[in-house]
Amino acid sequence: MSVETRSGRAGKFSFLRTAPPDLPPSWTCTVTWTVGPGSAASSPRSIATATGSPCRASAPSTRDAAVVAARAEEIARKLKRLESELDPAGPYAAGALPTLADCGFPSTLAIIDALLPMLGHPMTPGPRLTRWRATLADDPRFESVMKPYRAEVSTWLEAKRRG
């Protein structure tokens, strides 16, 4: 186990790295979070909260274009923040190896991927986010979970769209 601390624009990040005995050392578990100004701005919960109103507005009969546009703008700002916090060298969120930092966002991003285009606001990720997402998609440990999850999200949103 090792502890590593890095400073970023949002404050201080602490990484607790451990390799559980039943997993190979290459599958490192990391606990990471920001301490400092704006620490919640790029958390999965923060982005997920921003998707709440567009989810409720996915049915055309209850859609408020102004609310959807405002939430889409908020999501875009938070995704830019996430982009700035991803490790520049990657390919994973916190560096060369997958960590728990890679586990929090894919489910929220799957909802955003499906929801925003339905509402006329496609997601436009930056280069780090694009690279990171491609890395996770190519990693069978993540893709084996995310493929069925994306199918469930699609089914759920289609039901919401119908009202």
Secondary structure as UniProt FT lines:
FT   STRAND          2..8
FT   TURN            9..10
FT   STRAND          11..18
FT   TURN            21..22
FT   TURN            25..26
FT   STRAND          29..35
FT   TURN            37..42
FT   HELIX           44..56
FT   HELIX           60..62
FT   HELIX           65..85
FT   TURN            93..94
FT   HELIX           100..102
FT   HELIX           106..118
FT   TURN            119..120
FT   HELIX           127..138
FT   HELIX           140..162
//
